[in-house]
Amino acid sequence: FETFVASELVKQQLGRGESRALYYFRDEQGLEVDFIVPQAAGRVELIEAKYTKTPLPQMAKPIGVLLEKLKGRGIGTVVCRAAAGRPERASIAPGVKAVSVEAMFAAALP
């Protein structure tokens, strides 16, 4: 699932004429975020890819820790599978939204 999300992120960047810029974060204490994607004006999007239909607040904890350190220069997203009856975008932690993979990449479709 992570590989699929990574490939779609890169395809979006290249489709917009941007250079490929996708990073992974892990520190010495084991804090890890799947993807860091540079955005405009020095901001970054922190993304966790979870192969679940039920995103939980604890899935956003690593993102939350890094968002605090970024002091307003980041946004957080947990990408997961779509589930019937669940909104395609929902807040699951302060500054972190859960987004279905279909909704995240729908804008890139013709």
N, CA, C and O atoms as a GROMACS GRO file, in nm:
protein
  440
    1PHE      N    1   0.083  -0.119   0.000
    1PHE     CA    2   0.000   0.000   0.000
    1PHE      C    3   0.088   0.125   0.000
    1PHE      O    4   0.060   0.221  -0.072
    2GLU      N    5   0.195   0.124   0.082
    2GLU     CA    6   0.285   0.239   0.085
    2GLU      C    7   0.348   0.263  -0.052
    2GLU      O    8   0.361   0.378  -0.095
    3THR      N    9   0.386   0.156  -0.120
    3THR     CA   10   0.447   0.170  -0.252
    3THR      C   11   0.348   0.230  -0.351
    3THR      O   12   0.385   0.314  -0.432
    4PHE      N   13   0.222   0.187  -0.344
    4PHE     CA   14   0.120   0.243  -0.432
    4PHE      C   15   0.102   0.393  -0.406
    4PHE      O   16   0.099   0.472  -0.500
    5VAL      N   17   0.092   0.431  -0.279
    5VAL     CA   18   0.075   0.573  -0.243
    5VAL      C   19   0.196   0.653  -0.292
    5VAL      O   20   0.180   0.762  -0.348
    6ALA      N   21   0.315   0.600  -0.271
    6ALA     CA   22   0.437   0.670  -0.316
    6ALA      C   23   0.434   0.691  -0.467
    6ALA      O   24   0.464   0.801  -0.515
    7SER      N   25   0.400   0.587  -0.541
    7SER     CA   26   0.399   0.601  -0.688
    7SER      C   27   0.294   0.702  -0.734
    7SER      O   28   0.317   0.776  -0.830
    8GLU      N   29   0.180   0.706  -0.667
    8GLU     CA   30   0.076   0.803  -0.704
    8GLU      C   31   0.119   0.946  -0.670
    8GLU      O   32   0.090   1.038  -0.746
    9LEU      N   33   0.186   0.964  -0.558
    9LEU     CA   34   0.236   1.097  -0.522
    9LEU      C   35   0.336   1.147  -0.626
    9LEU      O   36   0.330   1.262  -0.668
   10VAL      N   37   0.427   1.059  -0.668
   10VAL     CA   38   0.526   1.097  -0.768
   10VAL      C   39   0.458   1.125  -0.903
   10VAL      O   40   0.494   1.221  -0.971
   11LYS      N   41   0.361   1.042  -0.941
   11LYS     CA   42   0.289   1.066  -1.067
   11LYS      C   43   0.219   1.201  -1.064
   11LYS      O   44   0.217   1.272  -1.165
   12GLN      N   45   0.160   1.238  -0.950
   12GLN     CA   46   0.096   1.369  -0.939
   12GLN      C   47   0.197   1.480  -0.959
   12GLN      O   48   0.172   1.575  -1.033
   13GLN      N   49   0.310   1.469  -0.893
   13GLN     CA   50   0.413   1.573  -0.906
   13GLN      C   51   0.460   1.587  -1.050
   13GLN      O   52   0.467   1.698  -1.103
   14LEU      N   53   0.491   1.475  -1.113
   14LEU     CA   54   0.538   1.480  -1.251
   14LEU      C   55   0.430   1.528  -1.346
   14LEU      O   56   0.458   1.600  -1.443
   15GLY      N   57   0.305   1.490  -1.319
   15GLY     CA   58   0.193   1.535  -1.402
   15GLY      C   59   0.170   1.685  -1.394
   15GLY      O   60   0.117   1.745  -1.488
   16ARG      N   61   0.208   1.746  -1.283
   16ARG     CA   62   0.197   1.892  -1.267
   16ARG      C   63   0.322   1.963  -1.316
   16ARG      O   64   0.332   2.086  -1.306
   17GLY      N   65   0.419   1.887  -1.369
   17GLY     CA   66   0.541   1.948  -1.418
   17GLY      C   67   0.641   1.980  -1.309
   17GLY      O   68   0.736   2.056  -1.332
   18GLU      N   69   0.621   1.925  -1.191
   18GLU     CA   70   0.713   1.948  -1.078
   18GLU      C   71   0.821   1.842  -1.079
   18GLU      O   72   0.805   1.735  -1.139
   19SER      N   73   0.931   1.871  -1.012
   19SER     CA   74   1.033   1.768  -0.996
   19SER      C   75   0.986   1.670  -0.890
   19SER      O   76   0.907   1.703  -0.801
   20ARG      N   77   1.036   1.549  -0.901
   20ARG     CA   78   0.999   1.445  -0.804
   20ARG      C   79   1.064   1.479  -0.670
   20ARG      O   80   1.186   1.493  -0.661
   21ALA      N   81   0.982   1.491  -0.567
   21ALA     CA   82   1.032   1.525  -0.434
   21ALA      C   83   0.947   1.452  -0.330
   21ALA      O   84   0.837   1.495  -0.296
   22LEU      N   85   0.999   1.342  -0.283
   22LEU     CA   86   0.927   1.258  -0.187
   22LEU      C   87   1.030   1.203  -0.090
   22LEU      O   88   1.129   1.141  -0.131
   23TYR      N   89   1.008   1.225   0.039
   23TYR     CA   90   1.107   1.188   0.139
   23TYR      C   91   1.044   1.103   0.248
   23TYR      O   92   0.922   1.100   0.266
   24TYR      N   93   1.131   1.033   0.321
   24TYR     CA   94   1.094   0.947   0.432
   24TYR      C   95   1.164   1.004   0.556
   24TYR      O   96   1.275   1.057   0.545
   25PHE      N   97   1.100   0.994   0.673
   25PHE     CA   98   1.161   1.046   0.795
   25PHE      C   99   1.166   0.938   0.902
   25PHE      O  100   1.067   0.870   0.928
   26ARG      N  101   1.282   0.925   0.963
   26ARG     CA  102   1.298   0.839   1.081
   26ARG      C  103   1.412   0.897   1.164
   26ARG      O  104   1.520   0.925   1.112
   27ASP      N  105   1.388   0.916   1.294
   27ASP     CA  106   1.493   0.969   1.380
   27ASP      C  107   1.552   0.859   1.467
   27ASP      O  108   1.510   0.743   1.460
   28GLU      N  109   1.650   0.895   1.550
   28GLU     CA  110   1.720   0.797   1.634
   28GLU      C  111   1.632   0.734   1.740
   28GLU      O  112   1.661   0.624   1.788
   29GLN      N  113   1.522   0.801   1.777
   29GLN     CA  114   1.431   0.747   1.878
   29GLN      C  115   1.323   0.657   1.815
   29GLN      O  116   1.240   0.601   1.886
   30GLY      N  117   1.324   0.644   1.683
   30GLY     CA  118   1.228   0.558   1.615
   30GLY      C  119   1.105   0.629   1.563
   30GLY      O  120   1.015   0.565   1.509
   31LEU      N  121   1.098   0.762   1.578
   31LEU     CA  122   0.986   0.838   1.522
   31LEU      C  123   0.996   0.829   1.370
   31LEU      O  124   1.101   0.856   1.312
   32GLU      N  125   0.886   0.792   1.307
   32GLU     CA  126   0.889   0.763   1.165
   32GLU      C  127   0.763   0.816   1.098
   32GLU      O  128   0.653   0.802   1.151
   33VAL      N  129   0.780   0.877   0.980
   33VAL     CA  130   0.668   0.921   0.898
   33VAL      C  131   0.696   0.870   0.757
   33VAL      O  132   0.807   0.885   0.705
   34ASP      N  133   0.595   0.808   0.695
   34ASP     CA  134   0.614   0.743   0.566
   34ASP      C  135   0.661   0.838   0.457
   34ASP      O  136   0.757   0.808   0.385
   35PHE      N  137   0.594   0.954   0.443
   35PHE     CA  138   0.628   1.045   0.334
   35PHE      C  139   0.627   1.189   0.382
   35PHE      O  140   0.540   1.232   0.457
   36ILE      N  141   0.726   1.262   0.336
   36ILE     CA  142   0.729   1.407   0.353
   36ILE      C  143   0.732   1.466   0.213
   36ILE      O  144   0.822   1.439   0.134
   37VAL      N  145   0.630   1.547   0.183
   37VAL     CA  146   0.616   1.603   0.049
   37VAL      C  147   0.625   1.755   0.059
   37VAL      O  148   0.542   1.818   0.124
   38PRO      N  149   0.727   1.815  -0.004
   38PRO     CA  150   0.738   1.961  -0.002
   38PRO      C  151   0.617   2.027  -0.069
   38PRO      O  152   0.566   1.978  -0.170
   39GLN      N  153   0.574   2.138  -0.010
   39GLN     CA  154   0.463   2.216  -0.064
   39GLN      C  155   0.513   2.359  -0.089
   39GLN      O  156   0.631   2.387  -0.069
   40ALA      N  157   0.425   2.445  -0.131
   40ALA     CA  158   0.461   2.585  -0.158
   40ALA      C  159   0.497   2.657  -0.029
   40ALA      O  160   0.456   2.616   0.080
   41ALA      N  161   0.573   2.763  -0.042
   41ALA     CA  162   0.607   2.855   0.067
   41ALA      C  163   0.678   2.786   0.184
   41ALA      O  164   0.658   2.823   0.300
   42GLY      N  165   0.760   2.686   0.155
   42GLY     CA  166   0.838   2.622   0.260
   42GLY      C  167   0.761   2.529   0.352
   42GLY      O  168   0.813   2.486   0.454
   43ARG      N  169   0.636   2.497   0.316
   43ARG     CA  170   0.556   2.405   0.396
   43ARG      C  171   0.580   2.262   0.349
   43ARG      O  172   0.632   2.241   0.239
   44VAL      N  173   0.542   2.165   0.432
   44VAL     CA  174   0.551   2.024   0.394
   44VAL      C  175   0.422   1.953   0.433
   44VAL      O  176   0.354   1.994   0.527
   45GLU      N  177   0.391   1.847   0.361
   45GLU     CA  178   0.280   1.760   0.399
   45GLU      C  179   0.341   1.631   0.452
   45GLU      O  180   0.424   1.568   0.385
   46LEU      N  181   0.300   1.592   0.571
   46LEU     CA  182   0.344   1.467   0.633
   46LEU      C  183   0.236   1.364   0.610
   46LEU      O  184   0.120   1.386   0.645
   47ILE      N  185   0.272   1.250   0.552
   47ILE     CA  186   0.173   1.150   0.513
   47ILE      C  187   0.209   1.013   0.571
   47ILE      O  188   0.323   0.967   0.560
   48GLU      N  189   0.110   0.950   0.633
   48GLU     CA  190   0.120   0.810   0.676
   48GLU      C  191   0.025   0.731   0.588
   48GLU      O  192  -0.091   0.770   0.571
   49ALA      N  193   0.071   0.621   0.532
   49ALA     CA  194  -0.013   0.533   0.451
   49ALA      C  195  -0.050   0.412   0.536
   49ALA      O  196   0.037   0.339   0.583
   50LYS      N  197  -0.179   0.391   0.556
   50LYS     CA  198  -0.228   0.280   0.638
   50LYS      C  199  -0.330   0.199   0.558
   50LYS      O  200  -0.430   0.252   0.510
   51TYR      N  201  -0.304   0.070   0.546
   51TYR     CA  202  -0.394  -0.019   0.472
   51TYR      C  203  -0.508  -0.061   0.566
   51TYR      O  204  -0.516  -0.176   0.610
   52THR      N  205  -0.593   0.034   0.593
   52THR     CA  206  -0.706   0.010   0.682
   52THR      C  207  -0.824   0.088   0.630
   52THR      O  208  -0.808   0.186   0.558
   53LYS      N  209  -0.943   0.045   0.667
   53LYS     CA  210  -1.064   0.122   0.638
   53LYS      C  211  -1.107   0.201   0.761
   53LYS      O  212  -1.203   0.278   0.755
   54THR      N  213  -1.035   0.183   0.873
   54THR     CA  214  -1.070   0.249   0.998
   54THR      C  215  -0.949   0.324   1.053
   54THR      O  216  -0.876   0.270   1.135
   55PRO      N  217  -0.928   0.447   1.009
   55PRO     CA  218  -0.815   0.524   1.062
   55PRO      C  219  -0.841   0.565   1.207
   55PRO      O  220  -0.951   0.610   1.241
   56LEU      N  221  -0.742   0.548   1.291
   56LEU     CA  222  -0.754   0.577   1.433
   56LEU      C  223  -0.659   0.690   1.472
   56LEU      O  224  -0.555   0.710   1.408
   57PRO      N  225  -0.693   0.765   1.577
   57PRO     CA  226  -0.608   0.876   1.619
   57PRO      C  227  -0.462   0.837   1.646
   57PRO      O  228  -0.372   0.916   1.617
   58GLN      N  229  -0.437   0.718   1.700
   58GLN     CA  230  -0.299   0.679   1.729
   58GLN      C  231  -0.214   0.665   1.602
   58GLN      O  232  -0.091   0.672   1.609
   59MET      N  233  -0.279   0.646   1.487
   59MET     CA  234  -0.205   0.638   1.361
   59MET      C  235  -0.146   0.774   1.323
   59MET      O  236  -0.053   0.781   1.243
   60ALA      N  237  -0.199   0.880   1.382
   60ALA     CA  238  -0.154   1.016   1.352
   60ALA      C  239  -0.048   1.066   1.450
   60ALA      O  240   0.004   1.176   1.432
   61LYS      N  241  -0.016   0.989   1.552
   61LYS     CA  242   0.077   1.037   1.656
   61LYS      C  243   0.214   1.079   1.600
   61LYS      O  244   0.261   1.187   1.636
   62PRO      N  245   0.280   0.998   1.515
   62PRO     CA  246   0.410   1.043   1.464
   62PRO      C  247   0.399   1.175   1.387
   62PRO      O  248   0.486   1.261   1.396
   63ILE      N  249   0.292   1.189   1.312
   63ILE     CA  250   0.271   1.314   1.237
   63ILE      C  251   0.253   1.429   1.336
   63ILE      O  252   0.311   1.536   1.316
   64GLY      N  253   0.176   1.408   1.440
   64GLY     CA  254   0.152   1.512   1.539
   64GLY      C  255   0.280   1.561   1.605
   64GLY      O  256   0.297   1.681   1.626
   65VAL      N  257   0.370   1.469   1.636
   65VAL     CA  258   0.498   1.506   1.697
   65VAL      C  259   0.578   1.596   1.602
   65VAL      O  260   0.632   1.698   1.644
   66LEU      N  261   0.584   1.557   1.476
   66LEU     CA  262   0.660   1.639   1.380
   66LEU      C  263   0.590   1.772   1.351
   66LEU      O  264   0.657   1.873   1.331
   67LEU      N  265   0.458   1.772   1.348
   67LEU     CA  266   0.386   1.898   1.324
   67LEU      C  267   0.419   2.000   1.434
   67LEU      O  268   0.434   2.118   1.406
   68GLU      N  269   0.430   1.954   1.557
   68GLU     CA  270   0.467   2.045   1.667
   68GLU      C  271   0.604   2.107   1.641
   68GLU      O  272   0.624   2.226   1.665
   69LYS      N  273   0.697   2.027   1.594
   69LYS     CA  274   0.832   2.078   1.567
   69LYS      C  275   0.835   2.172   1.447
   69LYS      O  276   0.920   2.260   1.439
   70LEU      N  277   0.743   2.153   1.355
   70LEU     CA  278   0.739   2.238   1.235
   70LEU      C  279   0.673   2.374   1.260
   70LEU      O  280   0.685   2.465   1.178
   71LYS      N  281   0.605   2.387   1.372
   71LYS     CA  282   0.546   2.515   1.414
   71LYS      C  283   0.465   2.584   1.304
   71LYS      O  284   0.494   2.698   1.265
   72GLY      N  285   0.364   2.514   1.253
   72GLY     CA  286   0.273   2.574   1.157
   72GLY      C  287   0.317   2.565   1.013
   72GLY      O  288   0.250   2.618   0.924
   73ARG      N  289   0.429   2.500   0.986
   73ARG     CA  290   0.476   2.489   0.848
   73ARG      C  291   0.443   2.354   0.785
   73ARG      O  292   0.498   2.319   0.681
   74GLY      N  293   0.354   2.278   0.850
   74GLY     CA  294   0.321   2.147   0.797
   74GLY      C  295   0.174   2.114   0.809
   74GLY      O  296   0.101   2.172   0.889
   75ILE      N  297   0.132   2.019   0.728
   75ILE     CA  298  -0.003   1.963   0.737
   75ILE      C  299   0.012   1.811   0.744
   75ILE      O  300   0.110   1.756   0.693
   76GLY      N  301  -0.084   1.744   0.806
   76GLY     CA  302  -0.074   1.600   0.825
   76GLY      C  303  -0.190   1.526   0.762
   76GLY      O  304  -0.305   1.570   0.766
   77THR      N  305  -0.157   1.412   0.703
   77THR     CA  306  -0.257   1.330   0.636
   77THR      C  307  -0.229   1.182   0.662
   77THR      O  308  -0.116   1.136   0.649
   78VAL      N  309  -0.334   1.109   0.700
   78VAL     CA  310  -0.328   0.963   0.704
   78VAL      C  311  -0.411   0.915   0.585
   78VAL      O  312  -0.531   0.938   0.578
   79VAL      N  313  -0.345   0.848   0.492
   79VAL     CA  314  -0.411   0.795   0.373
   79VAL      C  315  -0.451   0.651   0.402
   79VAL      O  316  -0.368   0.571   0.446
   80CYS      N  317  -0.578   0.618   0.377
   80CYS     CA  318  -0.627   0.484   0.404
   80CYS      C  319  -0.725   0.442   0.295
   80CYS      O  320  -0.750   0.517   0.200
   81ARG      N  321  -0.778   0.323   0.308
   81ARG     CA  322  -0.875   0.274   0.211
   81ARG      C  323  -1.012   0.333   0.241
   81ARG      O  324  -1.041   0.368   0.355
   82ALA      N  325  -1.095   0.344   0.140
   82ALA     CA  326  -1.230   0.397   0.157
   82ALA      C  327  -1.317   0.295   0.229
   82ALA      O  328  -1.297   0.174   0.217
   83ALA      N  329  -1.413   0.346   0.305
   83ALA     CA  330  -1.508   0.259   0.375
   83ALA      C  331  -1.648   0.316   0.354
   83ALA      O  332  -1.668   0.437   0.360
   84ALA      N  333  -1.742   0.228   0.331
   84ALA     CA  334  -1.881   0.270   0.313
   84ALA      C  335  -1.931   0.341   0.438
   84ALA      O  336  -1.912   0.293   0.549
   85GLY      N  337  -1.994   0.455   0.419
   85GLY     CA  338  -2.053   0.527   0.530
   85GLY      C  339  -1.957   0.620   0.603
   85GLY      O  340  -1.999   0.694   0.692
   86ARG      N  341  -1.829   0.618   0.568
   86ARG     CA  342  -1.732   0.707   0.632
   86ARG      C  343  -1.699   0.820   0.535
   86ARG      O  344  -1.682   0.796   0.415
   87PRO      N  345  -1.691   0.944   0.584
   87PRO     CA  346  -1.656   1.053   0.495
   87PRO      C  347  -1.519   1.030   0.432
   87PRO      O  348  -1.432   0.966   0.492
   88GLU      N  349  -1.499   1.081   0.310
   88GLU     CA  350  -1.371   1.061   0.242
   88GLU      C  351  -1.259   1.142   0.306
   88GLU      O  352  -1.141   1.112   0.286
   89ARG      N  353  -1.295   1.245   0.384
   89ARG     CA  354  -1.197   1.327   0.455
   89ARG      C  355  -1.252   1.353   0.595
   89ARG      O  356  -1.366   1.396   0.610
   90ALA      N  357  -1.172   1.328   0.696
   90ALA     CA  358  -1.217   1.351   0.833
   90ALA      C  359  -1.097   1.381   0.922
   90ALA      O  360  -0.990   1.324   0.903
   91SER      N  361  -1.115   1.469   1.017
   91SER     CA  362  -1.009   1.500   1.113
   91SER      C  363  -1.000   1.386   1.214
   91SER      O  364  -1.101   1.342   1.269
   92ILE      N  365  -0.876   1.337   1.238
   92ILE     CA  366  -0.860   1.230   1.337
   92ILE      C  367  -0.768   1.271   1.452
   92ILE      O  368  -0.758   1.201   1.552
   93ALA      N  369  -0.701   1.386   1.436
   93ALA     CA  370  -0.614   1.439   1.541
   93ALA      C  371  -0.590   1.586   1.508
   93ALA      O  372  -0.613   1.627   1.395
   94PRO      N  373  -0.546   1.665   1.605
   94PRO     CA  374  -0.520   1.806   1.575
   94PRO      C  375  -0.421   1.822   1.459
   94PRO      O  376  -0.308   1.775   1.465
   95GLY      N  377  -0.466   1.888   1.354
   95GLY     CA  378  -0.382   1.914   1.238
   95GLY      C  379  -0.367   1.797   1.143
   95GLY      O  380  -0.292   1.806   1.045
   96VAL      N  381  -0.436   1.685   1.170
   96VAL     CA  382  -0.421   1.565   1.087
   96VAL      C  383  -0.558   1.519   1.039
   96VAL      O  384  -0.650   1.502   1.119
   97LYS      N  385  -0.569   1.498   0.909
   97LYS     CA  386  -0.694   1.447   0.853
   97LYS      C  387  -0.670   1.307   0.797
   97LYS      O  388  -0.560   1.273   0.754
   98ALA      N  389  -0.774   1.226   0.800
   98ALA     CA  390  -0.772   1.096   0.735
   98ALA      C  391  -0.840   1.114   0.600
   98ALA      O  392  -0.947   1.174   0.590
   99VAL      N  393  -0.778   1.062   0.496
   99VAL     CA  394  -0.828   1.078   0.360
   99VAL      C  395  -0.823   0.942   0.292
   99VAL      O  396  -0.724   0.871   0.302
  100SER      N  397  -0.931   0.907   0.222
  100SER     CA  398  -0.927   0.782   0.146
  100SER      C  399  -0.831   0.801   0.030
  100SER      O  400  -0.817   0.910  -0.024
  101VAL      N  401  -0.767   0.693  -0.008
  101VAL     CA  402  -0.672   0.700  -0.119
  101VAL      C  403  -0.743   0.745  -0.246
  101VAL      O  404  -0.685   0.814  -0.330
  102GLU      N  405  -0.869   0.706  -0.261
  102GLU     CA  406  -0.946   0.747  -0.380
  102GLU      C  407  -0.965   0.898  -0.381
  102GLU      O  408  -0.950   0.962  -0.485
  103ALA      N  409  -0.998   0.957  -0.266
  103ALA     CA  410  -1.019   1.102  -0.259
  103ALA      C  411  -0.888   1.178  -0.276
  103ALA      O  412  -0.886   1.284  -0.338
  104MET      N  413  -0.781   1.124  -0.222
  104MET     CA  414  -0.652   1.194  -0.232
  104MET      C  415  -0.607   1.209  -0.376
  104MET      O  416  -0.551   1.312  -0.414
  105PHE      N  417  -0.632   1.107  -0.456
  105PHE     CA  418  -0.582   1.110  -0.593
  105PHE      C  419  -0.690   1.142  -0.696
  105PHE      O  420  -0.661   1.144  -0.816
  106ALA      N  421  -0.811   1.168  -0.653
  106ALA     CA  422  -0.920   1.197  -0.747
  106ALA      C  423  -0.891   1.323  -0.828
  106ALA      O  424  -0.928   1.330  -0.946
  107ALA      N  425  -0.828   1.421  -0.768
  107ALA     CA  426  -0.798   1.546  -0.839
  107ALA      C  427  -0.704   1.523  -0.956
  107ALA      O  428  -0.703   1.602  -1.051
  108ALA      N  429  -0.626   1.418  -0.951
  108ALA     CA  430  -0.530   1.390  -1.059
  108ALA      C  431  -0.594   1.318  -1.177
  108ALA      O  432  -0.532   1.306  -1.283
  109LEU      N  433  -0.716   1.271  -1.160
  109LEU     CA  434  -0.782   1.198  -1.268
  109LEU      C  435  -0.837   1.295  -1.372
  109LEU      O  436  -0.881   1.405  -1.337
  110PRO      N  437  -0.835   1.254  -1.500
  110PRO     CA  438  -0.888   1.344  -1.605
  110PRO      C  439  -1.038   1.358  -1.597
  110PRO      O  440  -1.097   1.429  -1.677
   0.00000   0.00000   0.00000
